[in-house]
Every structure is written in C-alpha cells, then in structure tokens.
Amino acid sequence: MAEGVETEAQRALLTGMGCPIGQGYLFGFPADEESFAANLNRMRERPSGCN
C-alpha cells in the first residue's frame, strides 16, 4: 500500500511497480468526525455483501 498518492501520474507509476493499493488526496480528503461517523453509519446499513 502506498500512502500520500496525490496525482494520477503517481498512481500509474505505483500500479506499474506492482502496487495496486494507495491512499491520499487523489482518492479523498480527510473528514471531520461528524462526516466520518455519518459515512460509517451508512456503510453499516448496507445489506451484507454489498460494497
């Protein structure tokens, strides 16, 4: 897993190097506590087996 991925070019380079998983601003920005809790609750309410 790569941390701090901010551009498509970085993601492409990492994927080419065999690193298919990353996190960083390319994928999303930090969330405040209230937003995080709301997203977590929505995920918990999904039927089992759904992504």
LINJO-V657123 format. One record per pair of residues at least 6 apart in sequence whose ideal C-beta (glycine too) atoms are under 7 Angstrom apart, sorted by the first residue. I is the first residue (numbers start at 1). J is the second residue. D is the distance in whole Angstrom. If there is no record, write none. Layout:
{{I/J/D} {I/J/D}}
This chain:
{{1/21/5} {1/22/6} {1/23/7} {2/14/5} {2/19/5} {2/22/4} {3/23/6} {3/24/7} {4/24/5} {5/11/5} {5/14/7} {5/22/4} {5/23/7} {5/24/4} {5/26/5} {6/24/5} {6/25/5} {6/26/6} {7/26/6} {11/22/6} {11/26/6} {14/22/6} {31/39/7}}
